[in-house]
Amino acid sequence: MGLLAECLSRIDALGGAAYLESSNPANDRRYASVGFVPRDRLVLTSGQVVTTMWRPQQG
């Protein structure tokens, strides 16, 4: 999560929002804890589920 925190710090300094795709449902709570909100779930042809997440502009 250190790399994500560093990236989010830079994004926040620029006044931007952030998007990510989570391919591991076990990580969704971690992303939610730093402000990401699930947007959609994509089911790939392999059956793997990918959750798209959005973090609105902070501050």
MDTraj code that builds the backbone (N, CA, C; nanometers):
import mdtraj as md
import numpy as np

residues = "MET GLY LEU LEU ALA GLU CYS LEU SER ARG ILE ASP ALA LEU GLY GLY ALA ALA TYR LEU GLU SER SER ASN PRO ALA ASN ASP ARG ARG TYR ALA SER VAL GLY PHE VAL PRO ARG ASP ARG LEU VAL LEU THR SER GLY GLN VAL VAL THR THR MET TRP ARG PRO GLN GLN GLY".split()
xyz = np.array([
    [0.0812, -0.1194, 0.0000],
    [0.0000, 0.0000, 0.0000],
    [0.0858, 0.1262, 0.0000],
    [0.2133, 0.1123, 0.0266],
    [0.3021, 0.2282, 0.0279],
    [0.3091, 0.2979, -0.1069],
    [0.3200, 0.2187, -0.2128],
    [0.3261, 0.2774, -0.3471],
    [0.1952, 0.3479, -0.3806],
    [0.0829, 0.2862, -0.3445],
    [-0.0466, 0.3483, -0.3690],
    [-0.0586, 0.4791, -0.2911],
    [-0.0157, 0.4788, -0.1661],
    [-0.0222, 0.6007, -0.0842],
    [0.0595, 0.7127, -0.1469],
    [0.1780, 0.6797, -0.1981],
    [0.2627, 0.7802, -0.2629],
    [0.1939, 0.8359, -0.3876],
    [0.1365, 0.7486, -0.4673],
    [0.0671, 0.7933, -0.5890],
    [-0.0535, 0.8803, -0.5547],
    [-0.1307, 0.8381, -0.4549],
    [-0.2485, 0.9162, -0.4163],
    [-0.2080, 1.0527, -0.3609],
    [-0.0962, 1.0583, -0.2912],
    [-0.0467, 1.1861, -0.2400],
    [-0.0170, 1.2814, -0.3551],
    [0.0448, 1.2304, -0.4595],
    [0.0751, 1.3137, -0.5766],
    [-0.0526, 1.3563, -0.6492],
    [-0.1458, 1.2629, -0.6621],
    [-0.2728, 1.2947, -0.7279],
    [-0.3476, 1.4013, -0.6487],
    [-0.3493, 1.3868, -0.5157],
    [-0.4168, 1.4848, -0.4303],
    [-0.3523, 1.6229, -0.4436],
    [-0.2199, 1.6265, -0.4526],
    [-0.1494, 1.7542, -0.4658],
    [-0.1861, 1.8246, -0.5960],
    [-0.2187, 1.7464, -0.6980],
    [-0.2589, 1.8030, -0.8269],
    [-0.4091, 1.8304, -0.8349],
    [-0.4828, 1.7868, -0.7323],
    [-0.6273, 1.8081, -0.7303],
    [-0.7034, 1.7142, -0.8212],
    [-0.6495, 1.5946, -0.8425],
    [-0.7135, 1.5001, -0.9338],
    [-0.7906, 1.3900, -0.8641],
    [-0.8581, 1.3119, -0.9442],
    [-0.9290, 1.1924, -0.8990],
    [-0.8457, 1.0714, -0.9418],
    [-0.8842, 0.9513, -0.8955],
    [-0.8067, 0.8314, -0.9286],
    [-0.8999, 0.7157, -0.9649],
    [-0.8503, 0.6291, -1.0525],
    [-0.9230, 0.5118, -1.0990],
    [-0.8308, 0.3916, -1.0848],
    [-0.8870, 0.2776, -1.0487],
    [-0.8081, 0.1548, -1.0499],
    [-0.8979, 0.0362, -1.0817],
    [-0.8343, -0.0730, -1.1175],
    [-0.9030, -0.1992, -1.1416],
    [-0.8442, -0.3016, -1.0462],
    [-0.9302, -0.3644, -0.9691],
    [-0.8875, -0.4638, -0.8713],
    [-0.9243, -0.6030, -0.9218],
    [-0.8227, -0.6860, -0.9383],
    [-0.8477, -0.8225, -0.9844],
    [-0.8506, -0.9225, -0.8687],
    [-0.8340, -0.8720, -0.7464],
    [-0.8364, -0.9566, -0.6280],
    [-0.9387, -0.9006, -0.5297],
    [-1.0540, -0.9661, -0.5160],
    [-1.1579, -0.9149, -0.4259],
    [-1.1101, -0.8940, -0.2818],
    [-1.0080, -0.9663, -0.2416],
    [-0.9548, -0.9509, -0.1060],
    [-0.8955, -0.8114, -0.0848],
    [-0.8593, -0.7426, -0.1907],
    [-0.7998, -0.6090, -0.1794],
    [-0.9030, -0.4970, -0.1832],
    [-1.0252, -0.5258, -0.2185],
    [-1.1266, -0.4201, -0.2340],
    [-1.1454, -0.3390, -0.1066],
    [-1.1417, -0.4028, 0.0089],
    [-1.1567, -0.3299, 0.1360],
    [-1.0392, -0.2352, 0.1595],
    [-0.9205, -0.2789, 0.1209],
    [-0.8022, -0.1927, 0.1363],
    [-0.8180, -0.0667, 0.0536],
    [-0.8632, -0.0835, -0.0688],
    [-0.8808, 0.0322, -0.1561],
    [-0.9927, 0.1224, -0.1038],
    [-1.0980, 0.0623, -0.0513],
    [-1.2070, 0.1417, 0.0064],
    [-1.1575, 0.2236, 0.1252],
    [-1.0614, 0.1697, 0.1996],
    [-1.0116, 0.2400, 0.3184],
    [-0.9358, 0.3684, 0.2840],
    [-0.8947, 0.3833, 0.1569],
    [-0.8270, 0.5068, 0.1150],
    [-0.9136, 0.5888, 0.0199],
    [-1.0435, 0.5587, 0.0190],
    [-1.1375, 0.6442, -0.0523],
    [-1.1924, 0.5934, -0.1836],
    [-1.1507, 0.4756, -0.2285],
    [-1.2038, 0.4229, -0.3541],
    [-1.3431, 0.3646, -0.3340],
    [-1.4282, 0.3846, -0.4331],
    [-1.5654, 0.3349, -0.4311],
    [-1.5828, 0.2420, -0.5518],
    [-1.6366, 0.1212, -0.5292],
    [-1.6598, 0.0311, -0.6432],
    [-1.7563, 0.0939, -0.7428],
    [-1.7261, 0.0810, -0.8711],
    [-1.8120, 0.1360, -0.9765],
    [-1.8821, 0.0253, -1.0554],
    [-1.8054, -0.0767, -1.0919],
    [-1.8598, -0.1817, -1.1774],
    [-1.7797, -0.3088, -1.1542],
    [-1.8368, -0.4199, -1.1971],
    [-1.7666, -0.5482, -1.1935],
    [-1.7666, -0.6038, -1.3344],
    [-1.6487, -0.6366, -1.3816],
    [-1.6337, -0.6934, -1.5149],
    [-1.6001, -0.8414, -1.4998],
    [-1.6677, -0.9256, -1.5769],
    [-1.6366, -1.0677, -1.5764],
    [-1.5652, -1.0987, -1.7071],
    [-1.4394, -1.1382, -1.6947],
    [-1.3594, -1.1695, -1.8121],
    [-1.3985, -1.3061, -1.8683],
    [-1.3590, -1.3333, -1.9903],
    [-1.3935, -1.4618, -2.0529],
    [-1.3374, -1.5794, -1.9737],
    [-1.2322, -1.5554, -1.8960],
    [-1.1736, -1.6600, -1.8121],
    [-1.2569, -1.6857, -1.6871],
    [-1.3539, -1.5969, -1.6606],
    [-1.4354, -1.6077, -1.5405],
    [-1.3866, -1.5192, -1.4270],
    [-1.2673, -1.4631, -1.4408],
    [-1.2135, -1.3750, -1.3387],
    [-1.2961, -1.2477, -1.3311],
    [-1.3203, -1.2026, -1.2083],
    [-1.3965, -1.0799, -1.1850],
    [-1.2995, -0.9660, -1.1561],
    [-1.3184, -0.8543, -1.2242],
    [-1.2381, -0.7337, -1.2032],
    [-1.3331, -0.6241, -1.1567],
    [-1.2996, -0.5627, -1.0443],
    [-1.3804, -0.4532, -0.9910],
    [-1.3158, -0.3216, -1.0300],
    [-1.3912, -0.2350, -1.0970],
    [-1.3418, -0.1011, -1.1275],
    [-1.3772, -0.0111, -1.0094],
    [-1.2827, 0.0757, -0.9726],
    [-1.3016, 0.1606, -0.8544],
    [-1.2596, 0.3040, -0.8870],
    [-1.3292, 0.3978, -0.8252],
    [-1.3061, 0.5399, -0.8473],
    [-1.2856, 0.6079, -0.7125],
    [-1.1896, 0.6995, -0.7086],
    [-1.1658, 0.7816, -0.5896],
    [-1.1805, 0.9253, -0.6312],
    [-1.2880, 0.9913, -0.5843],
    [-1.3109, 1.1308, -0.6225],
    [-1.1972, 1.2216, -0.5745],
    [-1.1928, 1.3373, -0.6341],
    [-1.0966, 1.4395, -0.5946],
    [-1.1097, 1.4628, -0.4441],
    [-0.9989, 1.4710, -0.3752],
    [-0.9968, 1.4891, -0.2293],
    [-0.9718, 1.6345, -0.1947],
    [-1.0396, 1.6799, -0.0906],
    [-1.0158, 1.8136, -0.0366],
    [-1.0609, 1.9188, -0.1248],
])
top = md.Topology()
chain = top.add_chain()
for i, resn in enumerate(residues, 1):
    res = top.add_residue(resn, chain, resSeq=i)
    for name in ("N", "CA", "C"):
        top.add_atom(name, md.element.get_by_symbol(name[0]), res)
traj = md.Trajectory(xyz[None], top)
